Amino acid sequence: MKPFVASFINAIILISLGLWAYFSSESPSVTSLIPVFVGVVLLLISPGVKKEAKIPAHIAVVLTLVVFLGLIKALMGALDRNNTVAVIRVVIMLLSTAIALITFIRSFIEVRKQRALEEEQNNAS
């Protein structure tokens, strides 16, 4: 899977499940909208990620990592409240975020290998 696709799918999941969490809560908190805001930013920078531009891709990775860490805290809270629906929602967001992170990391490693190979070929000529 390409990083753009993984990031786009992750953004949609973050937005939809984050909104669901906010609007289904008896006492909604602005913090439950953090995944929504991150998802919106990921969507806004997705054209740059699709073009494989460095800055948007790195911003997407940092945001994805930050939301992943935040979702771990959200999972702990959902577990403490014994809220099964919230646990499932957060686990789905965690999984999609982890897949996006792994996809980005693999892509960065592949680009690095490709550059090293090209440099090696240029030096051999």
Secondary structure, DSSP 8 states (H G I E B T S, - for coil): --HHHHHHHHHHHHHHHHHHHHHH-SS--GGGGHHHHHHHHHHHHHHHHHTT-HHHHHHHHHHHHHHHHHHHHHHHHHHHTT-HHHHHHHHHHHHHHHHHHHHHHHHHHHHHHHHHHHHHHHHH-
